[in-house]
């Protein structure tokens, strides 16, 4: 039981003293990077899906 309480005490201390939280500007910048990356990856997957769909339709129409 002593190990568990020590673990929680040390975790709490680390959270208060050692963790560096981002500033508001850093948080906004990181959020924008994630949003842009998500949109780019979504567009890439959409293009790949459209090309694959068109290719398969072409192949199926041959038969």
Order of alpha helices (4+ residues) and beta strands (2+ residues): alpha-alpha
